[in-house]
Amino acid sequence: MFTIEAIKPEEWHDAFAIMRPVFARGDTCAFAPTISEAEAFAAWIRAPEATFVAKDENGDIVGIYYLKANQPGLGSHVANAGYIVSEAARGRGIAAELCEHSQAEAKRRGFLAMQFNLVVSTNEVAVRLWEKLGFTVVGRVPEGFRHKQLGLVDIVIMWKKLS
């Protein structure tokens, strides 16, 4: 069992602690494996419209997502989100719950659709999950990601209408 709520300022350090190993792996997120805590804070807290965390029954942070407009101005009706689940909490449905929560939150904020700009094609678990949740692959960028182990791999762009 877990809850999802807006991140509190005092929770940032704990959230970054679950994010750091995911970034360091260099296989699913575009952020540099060596991203600093300050850089991550700017990208995940300052820049987005909102950031939420999933907490387990002990109150420990097990996942995080941000929500923002995919583009400014005339593209601002399409939301974008990024998700991270702690390595220890994988396989418990947290990513699906975070994604569903982000869609509801995006709709509540007036977004009409959601787009993921960079889903690493070799992250087959994520691609399958997003498809299961109604997202469609609308594009593919050959060699758009520098995978830490595999070298250059494709990325897919996924989209879903929220209405």
C-alpha positions as CSV (number, residue, x, y, z in Angstrom):
1,M,0.0,0.0,0.0
2,F,1.2,3.5,-0.8
3,T,-0.1,7.1,-1.1
4,I,0.7,9.8,-3.6
5,E,1.0,13.4,-2.6
6,A,2.7,16.7,-3.5
7,I,6.3,16.7,-2.5
8,K,7.2,18.8,0.6
9,P,10.5,20.8,0.5
10,E,11.9,18.7,3.4
11,E,11.4,15.5,1.4
12,W,13.6,16.5,-1.5
13,H,16.8,14.9,-0.2
14,D,15.1,11.6,0.4
15,A,13.6,11.7,-3.1
16,F,16.9,12.4,-4.7
17,A,18.3,9.4,-2.8
18,I,16.0,7.1,-4.8
19,M,16.7,9.0,-8.0
20,R,20.5,9.0,-7.9
21,P,21.0,5.2,-8.6
22,V,18.5,5.3,-11.5
23,F,20.4,8.2,-13.1
24,A,23.7,6.5,-12.4
25,R,22.6,3.4,-14.3
26,G,22.3,5.4,-17.5
27,D,19.8,3.1,-19.1
28,T,16.4,4.8,-18.8
29,C,16.6,8.5,-18.0
30,A,18.1,11.2,-20.2
31,F,19.6,13.0,-17.2
32,A,23.4,12.6,-16.9
33,P,24.5,9.7,-14.7
34,T,26.5,12.3,-12.8
35,I,23.8,14.8,-12.3
36,S,24.2,16.9,-9.2
37,E,21.5,17.2,-6.6
38,A,21.2,20.9,-7.4
39,E,20.7,20.1,-11.1
40,A,18.2,17.4,-10.4
41,F,16.3,19.8,-8.0
42,A,16.1,22.4,-10.8
43,A,14.8,19.9,-13.3
44,W,12.4,18.0,-11.0
45,I,11.2,20.7,-8.6
46,R,11.8,24.2,-10.0
47,A,11.0,23.7,-13.7
48,P,7.8,21.6,-13.5
49,E,4.4,22.8,-12.7
50,A,4.1,20.1,-9.9
51,T,6.0,17.2,-8.4
52,F,4.5,14.3,-6.5
53,V,5.9,11.5,-4.5
54,A,4.6,8.0,-3.7
55,K,5.1,6.9,-0.1
56,D,5.0,3.4,1.3
57,E,3.2,2.3,4.5
58,N,6.2,3.5,6.5
59,G,6.1,7.0,5.0
60,D,9.3,6.3,2.9
61,I,9.4,7.8,-0.6
62,V,9.3,5.0,-3.2
63,G,8.6,7.0,-6.3
64,I,8.4,10.5,-7.8
65,Y,7.0,12.2,-10.8
66,Y,7.0,15.7,-12.2
67,L,4.3,17.3,-14.4
68,K,4.7,20.2,-16.7
69,A,3.7,21.5,-20.1
70,N,5.4,19.7,-22.9
71,Q,6.1,22.9,-24.7
72,P,5.5,26.6,-23.9
73,G,2.8,28.8,-25.5
74,L,0.8,27.1,-28.3
75,G,2.0,23.6,-27.2
76,S,1.2,24.2,-23.5
77,H,-2.1,22.2,-23.7
78,V,0.0,18.9,-23.9
79,A,1.4,17.7,-20.6
80,N,4.7,16.0,-20.1
81,A,5.8,13.8,-17.1
82,G,8.8,11.9,-15.9
83,Y,8.7,9.1,-13.4
84,I,11.2,7.3,-11.2
85,V,10.5,4.4,-8.9
86,S,13.1,3.3,-6.3
87,E,14.9,0.2,-7.3
88,A,13.8,-1.5,-4.1
89,A,10.1,-0.9,-4.8
90,R,9.9,-2.1,-8.4
91,G,7.2,-4.6,-9.3
92,R,4.6,-3.3,-6.9
93,G,2.6,-1.3,-9.4
94,I,3.9,2.1,-8.3
95,A,4.8,3.3,-11.8
96,A,1.3,2.5,-13.1
97,E,-0.2,4.4,-10.1
98,L,2.1,7.4,-10.6
99,C,1.2,7.5,-14.3
100,E,-2.6,7.2,-13.6
101,H,-2.3,9.9,-10.9
102,S,-0.3,12.2,-13.3
103,Q,-3.0,11.8,-16.0
104,A,-5.8,12.8,-13.5
105,E,-3.7,15.7,-12.3
106,A,-3.0,16.8,-15.8
107,K,-6.7,16.7,-16.7
108,R,-7.5,18.6,-13.5
109,R,-5.0,21.3,-14.5
110,G,-6.6,21.6,-18.0
111,F,-4.1,19.6,-20.1
112,L,-5.8,17.9,-23.1
113,A,-3.1,15.3,-23.8
114,M,0.1,13.8,-22.4
115,Q,3.3,13.2,-24.3
116,F,6.5,11.3,-23.3
117,N,9.3,12.7,-25.4
118,L,12.0,10.2,-24.5
119,V,11.1,6.6,-23.7
120,V,14.2,4.4,-24.2
121,S,13.3,1.7,-26.6
122,T,15.3,-0.9,-24.7
123,N,13.2,-0.1,-21.6
124,E,10.6,-2.6,-22.7
125,V,8.9,-2.8,-19.3
126,A,8.1,0.9,-19.5
127,V,7.0,0.8,-23.2
128,R,4.6,-2.0,-22.4
129,L,3.3,-0.3,-19.3
130,W,2.6,3.0,-21.0
131,E,0.9,1.2,-23.9
132,K,-1.2,-0.8,-21.3
133,L,-2.2,2.6,-19.9
134,G,-3.4,3.9,-23.3
135,F,-0.3,5.6,-24.7
136,T,0.5,5.1,-28.4
137,V,3.9,5.3,-30.0
138,V,3.7,8.2,-32.3
139,G,7.4,8.5,-33.3
140,R,10.8,6.9,-33.1
141,V,14.2,8.7,-33.0
142,P,17.0,6.4,-34.2
143,E,20.0,6.3,-31.9
144,G,18.4,9.1,-29.8
145,F,19.8,7.8,-26.5
146,R,23.3,7.1,-25.3
147,H,22.7,3.9,-23.3
148,K,25.5,3.4,-20.7
149,Q,25.9,-0.3,-21.6
150,L,24.4,-0.7,-25.1
151,G,25.6,2.5,-26.8
152,L,23.3,4.4,-29.1
153,V,19.7,3.0,-29.0
154,D,16.4,4.4,-30.3
155,I,13.9,6.4,-28.3
156,V,10.1,6.3,-28.8
157,I,7.7,9.2,-28.4
158,M,4.4,8.3,-26.8
159,W,1.2,10.2,-26.6
160,K,-2.3,9.9,-25.1
161,K,-5.4,12.1,-25.4
162,L,-6.7,12.8,-21.9
163,S,-10.3,13.8,-22.6
